[in-house]
């Protein structure tokens, strides 16, 4: 019993509820008792203050008076209550706890104290706090003394709460003692009830384990007539049914295992009415269903694909192997190659579908086609220009001293562009294949950034763009390849200069966040529209193709930045608003 998890769950739950309810009740009763005692004191103070106001209220305008002070002391000693008379401006006129007027005159102004603030507004005020004069907890009750709607002063009665608190503590201890005894009794009853519930459940658990092991007990030792007894009789009936069907299930299981054992992909079998006979886990993952819950359901109900239904119908009608493609959209778009094989029999009793996931192959094929198209286009542009200028020179322009040098410069520029494009493609290929030799070391970040800023100082001045370094931290070191890190920053600064108009500024910041260094390259350039930001780091992707080629870009710079960051265990991202500039953020692990 003590090792039963269910026992402890039920026992601790019921015990917790009992203790919680008991604690709430005791807390409410003790709180209510305290409120009642405080309310009694408050009413007594109200009555005392009212009597005192009626007796001496008209004497407040007279100011300090030794007779009045002695009367207050006498009343305080007789009633064990502290009385205070206060003028309308907060000056204390008499106090039962002070021996004479000299001590009364030394008391601080009382007008800002809570009970007097409330009394000035509504005619009476109550406050409970530690007296700054006597250092004891007091309950204060103040009444305003009015004459023709004008406040002449205030009368205050106060009672020490020390004795009340002692009485409350005594009552609270008594209540908690009674509550503890009730709680222990409740826990004992809870333990007994939980045992009565758990015992038949344990018997049923043992019986279920025996059934799972293939041992079918004749009787289950639960003799109660409640729901658990009914459950025990149901178990016994289930034993008999399972025993009679075990051979059928074993035969069926062997047949299914034989079919599924020959398949390495997703397997789905349907009968001649296109109702699902069985499916393996691979088919469930490929087509987003639970294989153990679809047996007997219509194929179109389980897999809402008319393409798959047509393949099945074609196989059933022809009785021959059929193939087809299936596009399936779940969390993402998937491409499946379907092989439909008819089950033996005449007429065809069903179809076995084998599903091959070719999504990755299709994606790689698409990427290859796009890459080939992009490379062809990027290579064609400079080659076409070189060929055109060369043909012009060969046609006689070589002797034209005015235009021949311009044509040769254009050929040289296009050759340089072609050279840069090939170098970037080779660099990107080495990074993606993992053959690029990255020598990771502890690199001071400030040194790399200052080097890059120095390299681009002349170019930024020529473009009338200001380069700023807003970070002064000398101690940040990153775990990176220094040459690759310089290439990352150079590409980002180069792009920022290209797309920042004259008079703009480029700012580099770097800081430490947790276990990475964050480098930001911000510019005040033209910005990037939101629809372009997700694809910005793809190979050959250009936001403004005409402007990019005019500025000499290869379309591979940001892709190289992304792959270099990933190769060093970092990442790169961009934030930009059109017309307001861009901020590229590089994260590199700290040394």
N, C-alpha and C positions, 0 to 999 in steps of 0.2 A: 504493500500500500504506500509506504513512504517513498518508493522509487517511481511512483506513477506521476507522470507530468500532468495528466488531466486532473488527478486528485489535487495537486498543488495549485493548478490554475483555478479550479472551482473553489477550493478552500480559501486561497488567498483573495480571490475576488469577493466571495461572500464576507470573509473576515474584514476586508477593506471597506466594504459597504457598511457593515455593522459599526466598525470603528469610526468611519466618516460620519454616519448619521448620529452616532452617540456624541462625537466631538462637537458637531454643529449644534446639537440640542443643548449640551452642557455650556457651550460658548454663548448661546442665545440666552439661556436662563441666567448665567452668571452676569452677562452684560445687562440684562433686564433688571436684575437685582441691584446692580451698581447704579443704574439710572434711577431706580426708585429711591434709593437712599440719597442720591444727589438731588433729586427733585424735592424730597422732603426738606433737605437743608435749604434749597432755594426758596421754597414757600415760607420757611421760618424766617429767612433773611428778608423776604419781601414784607412779611408782617412787621418785623422789627423796624425795617427802614420806613415803612408807612407810619408807624406809631411815632418814630423819632421825628419824621417830617412834620407831623401834626403838632408835635410838642415844641420843637425849636426852629421850625422853618422860618417863622417871621423874625427870628433874631440873627439871620445870616447877614443881613445888611449892616449890622453893627460892627462887623470885623472881628478881630481877635478879642477874646474876653476870657479872663482867667476863670470866672465862675462857670462859663460854658465848658471850658476845658475840663474842670474838675467834675462837672456833671457827666461828661462823656466817659471819664475814667471810672466813675462810680457805676454808670450803666454797663460798661464793659465788664467790670469785675462781677456784677450781679448776674449777668446773662451769659458770661463766657463768650461774648461776641465782640468783635472789633467794630467800633463805629468811627466814621470819619465825616466831618463837615467840610465842604469845599465850596469856595466862592465861585461865581460864574466865570471868572477868568482863570480858574484852576488853582488858585492859592488855597492851601490847606489852612482852615480856621481852627479846627480842633480834631484830636485823634485820641481814642481811648487807650492806645498803646504807648503814648508819650507822657512823661511825667509832668511836663509844664509847657507853657507857651514858648519858651526859648527853644526847646527841641522841636516844637511844632513849626516854628518859623524857619527852622533849618531844613524842613522837608521839601523835596522837589515839587515842581508844579505837576498837578495830576490831570490837567485838561486833555492831554493826548492819550491817556490810558483808555483801553477799549470800552470799559463799562460806562465811562463818562461821555465818550464819543457817541455811544448808542443812546445814552440818556438824553443828550442834547438834541438827538433827532426824533426819538419816539417817546421820550418821557421816562424811560427806564432802560437799564442795560445790565447784562450779566457777563461775567468773565471769570475764567478759571485759569490760574497760573501760579507761579511761585512768587511770593511777595519779595520785591527787591529790598524792602525795609527789614523784614524779619527772617527772610530766607526759608520760609515754609510754604508748602502748597496751600492756597486759599481759594475759596469761592467768593466772589465779590458780587454784590447787588447794589446798584445805584439808582436813585430816584431824583428826578429834577424837581426843584422847588420853584413853582411858577406863581406869578402874580400878574393878573391881567395879560396873560399870554407872553409874559416876559420872564425869563429864567433868572431867578435871584441867586441860585446856587444849587448844590447837590448834597444829598444825604446818602451815605454809603454804609452798608452793613456787610461784614465779612466774617467768614467762619473757616477755621483751620480744617483742612481735609485730611490731616494725618490720621486722626482717630477713625474717620470714615473709611480711609483706605485700609487701615488695619482690620476693620469690621468686614469690608468687602473681601479682603484676602482670606479671612477666616471662613466666610461663607463659601468662597470659591473652592477652598481646599475640601470643604465638606461635600460640595456638589461633585467635584472631580473624584473624590473617594467613592461616592455612591456610583458615579458613572463607570469607574474602573471595575467595580464588582459586577455591574450589569454587563459591561463589555466582556469580562471573562466568562460569564454565564452564556452570553451570546456566542462566543468563540467555541465553547464546549458543544453547544447545540449545533453550530455550523459544522464542526468536525463530525459529529454523529450523522447528520443528514448527508454530508458529502460521502462518507463511507457507504451509506446505503445506496447511493447513486452509483458509485464507482465499482462496487463489488460485481453486480451483474454485467456492467460494461466490460470488466476484465474477463469475465467468463465468455462473453461474446467475442472479445478480441482473440482469446486463445482458440476458440472455435474457428474464427476466420483465418487465423494463421495455419491451423491444421488443414483447412480446406485449400488454402493456397499451396500447401506442401503436398497436396494430393491425398490426404488422409481425411475421410469423410466420417465424422462422429455420428453415432446413432441418436444420441440425446445431448442436449445442452443444459448444464446445471443451473438454469434460471427458472424458478417456480412461481414468480410473482404474476399477478393478474393485470398489471398495468401495461403501459406502452412497451416497456422493456421486455416483459413476458411475451407480448405479441410479436416483438422483433425476434425473440428467440425461436418462436414457432415458425416464423418466416424463414429463419436460417435453416431450420430442419427441413422445411419444404424445398428450399433451394438446394440443400445437399442431395436430395433425391433426384431433382431435375438435372443437376450438374453431373451426377454419376451416369445418368442415362445418355447424356449428350457428349460425354468426354470423347468417346471414340469418333463421333462425327466431327467434332472440332479438331481432333488430332489429324484425321484424314484431310480435312480442308486446309489445315495449317501446312501439312506437308506439300500439298499441291501448290499453294501460294508461294512457299519458300522455294520450290523448284523453279517456278516461273520467275520470281524476283531475283533468285540467285544468279540467273544468266544475264541480268541487266546491270549495267554500270551507271546508267543515267536515270533520270526520272521515269518511273513506270506507272502507267494508268491503264486499267482494264475496264471495259464496258461490255454489256451484253447487247443482244440484238435490238433491244428497246432503248439503247443508249442510256441505261442506268449503270451507275458506277458499281463494279464488283469489288475492286480493291485499288489501293494506290500506295506507293512507298513514300518515305519521308522526303526524298529528293524531289518528287513530283509536287508534294505539298509546299516545299520551299520555293520551287520555281513558279507555281501558279497561285500562291497565297491562300492555301486552305489547310485544314487539319485532316490528315489522312484517316484518322480513326473515327471521324464523325460524318463521313460522306457516303458510306456504303449504302446502296439502295436509292440514293438520290439521283435525279436526272442530271446528265452531264452538263446541260446548258444552265441548270440551276446552280451547280457547283462552280463551273468555269464559264462565265458569260462571254463566250467567244464564238462567233458564227464561223470564223475561219476554221477552228478546231472541229466544230460540228460538221462542216462540209467535208473535211478530210475523213472523219469517221463514216459519214454516209457514203462517200465514194468507195471506201474500203468494204463496207457491208454489201454494197450493190455489186461491186466487181469481184470481190473475193480475192483480190490481189494486193500485194504490197503497194502502199501509196506513201508519198512524201510531200511535205509542204512546209511553209514558213509561217510562224505565228509571232505576231507582235503583241506583247503583253505589258500593260502599264499598271504597275503596282506603286511601290515607293519610287521607282524609277522605271524608265523604258527598258524592256528586255526583249531580245530577239531569240527565238527558240526554233530549232530545226526539229520537225516532227516526223517520225517514222511510224506508220500505222501498219501493223501486221495482223491479218485475220486469224482468229482461232480456228482450229481444224473442225470441220463439220459441214454438212450440207442440209439445209441452208446454213450460212455462216452464223455461229452462235454469239459472236462477239469480236471485239478488236482489242489488241494490246498496243498501247501508244508508248513509244520511247521518245523522250524529250532530251534534246541536246541544247545546252545554253551556249549560243554563239554570240552573245552580246559583246564580249570583250574582243572577239575576232572582228566583228563588224566595226567596233569603235576604232580599233587599230587600223583597219583598212581605210576608214574614213579619214583618220589622221594622216595616214600615208598619202592618200590622194590629195588632201589639202596641202600637205607639206610640199609635195612634188609641184603642185600648181603654184604655190607661193614662191618656191625657189625658182621655178621656171620664169615667173613673172619678174622677180627681183633681178635675176641674171639677164633677162632679155632687155631690160631698159638700158643699163649702161652699155651692153654689147651693141645694141641698135645705134646708140649715140656714137660709139667709137667707130662703127662701120660707116655711118653716114658722114662723119667728119673726114674719115680716111678716104672715102670715095670722092668727096668734094676736093680734097687736096690732090688726089691722083688725077682728077679731071682737069687740073690746071690751076687750082687755087694755091698750089705750093709756091708759085712764083708771085703771088699777090702779097707784097710785103705788108700791106695794111691788115688783111684778114687772116693770113696764114698763121701768125703767132697766136691769135685768138682761138683758131681751130685746134692748134696743138695744145693750148692750155685746157681746152674743153676735153680733148682726148686724155690728157694727163689726169684731170679731175675725175673723169669717169673710170679710168683705170684704177685710181686710188680708191674710189667707191667700191669697185668690183673687188679689189684686194681686201678692203675692210669687211665686206660682206662674207667673203670666203673665210677670212680669219675668224669672224664671229661665229660662222656656222661650225667651223672645226672646234672652236672653244666650247660651244654649246654641246656639240656631240660628245666631247671628252667628259664634260661635267655630267651629262645625263647617263653616260655609260659607266661612270665611276672610275674611269682611267685617269682622270685629271689628278695630278699629284698635289694634294693639299698638305702642307706642313703646318699642322696646328701647333701654336705656341702661345705663351702669354704675351699679348701685344698691348702696349700703352695706347689707349684710344686717342689721347690728345696728340701724340706724335703723328699718327696717321692722318688725322683731320687737318693739322697744320700743314702737312706735306701736300695734301690735295688742294687746300686753299692757296698755297704758294704756286702750285702748278697752273691754277686757273686765274691767277691775279691779273696777268696781262690781258687775257682774253675777256675777263669781265669788265676791265676798264675800257677796252676797245668797244664793247657792247654797251657801255654806259650803264652797267648794272653793279650794284653794291653787294659785296660779299661780307657777311657778318658772322662772327663766332660768338655766341652768347653764353658759352659754358666755360667756366674757369677751373673745373675740377681736374687735378693732375693725377689723381690716384686710381682712376678706373682703368682696369685692364681686362681684356676680353681673350677668350680662348678661340683663336682664329688664325687663318693663313693671312699674313700681312699683305701679300701681293693681291690676293683675292679681295680683301677688305678695301684696299685702295681702288681696285677695279669697280667695286660696288659703288663707292662714294663718287668716283670719277664719272661713272655713267649718270648718276643722279644729278650731280652738279652740272654736267654737260647738258643734259636735257633741260634743267632749270634755266640755264643761260639762253638756250635756244628759244624757249617759249616765254621768256620774260621781256616785256618791252623796255625800251630805253627809259632810264629813270627809276626802274624797279629795284627790288632788293631780294637777295637770297640769304637765308639765315640757317645756320647749322647749330643745333642744340644736341646735347647728349646728357643722359642721366642714368641712374641706377634704379631699377625696379625689381625687387625680389632677387632672383638669381640671374637676371639678364641685364644687359646694357641696351638702352633705347637711344637710337640716333635718329634725329629728325632733320630732314632737308626741306625747308619751306621756301616758297617763292611767292611773288605777287604777280604772277603771270596770267595767262588767259584762262586757266582752269580747265577742268575736265568734266563733261556732262555725266550725270549718274549712270546712264545706260552704257557708257563706255568703260566704267571703272572696273567691272567684274572681269572683263576680257583684256585689260590693259597689259597683263604680263604674259599674254600668249605670243608665240612666235609670229613675227611679221604682222602683228595687229597694229594698225595705225588709226588714230582718231581722225586726223586730217591728213589724208594720204598725199595730197598735192604739196601742202606746207612741209610735211615730214621729208619728202624726197628733195624739196627745194633746199632744206637746211642740211641735207647730207646724211640723214639717218638711215640705218640698215633695217630697222624694225626688229632687231634682236637684242637691243641693249637691256630693256627691262626684263626680258625672258632670262638673260644671263644673270641679271641681278637676283631674280627669284631663285634660280637653281644654285647659285653660289651660296645664298643665304641658307637654303635647305641643306646643302652639302656640309655646312659648318654648324648645323643644328639650330639654325635661326629661322627667321621669317621676315617678310616684307609686306607692307600694306600701304594703302593710299587713302587720303581724305581730301576732297576737293569740292569747290563750288565754282560753277561757271562764272568767269569774269572776276573771281576773287582770289585766284591762286590755288596752289596745291601743296600738300604736305605728305612726303613719303616717309614712312616710319620703318626703320630697320631694327630688328631685335637679334642680338648676338649673345650667346651664353658668356657669363663672366668667367674670368680665369679661376 
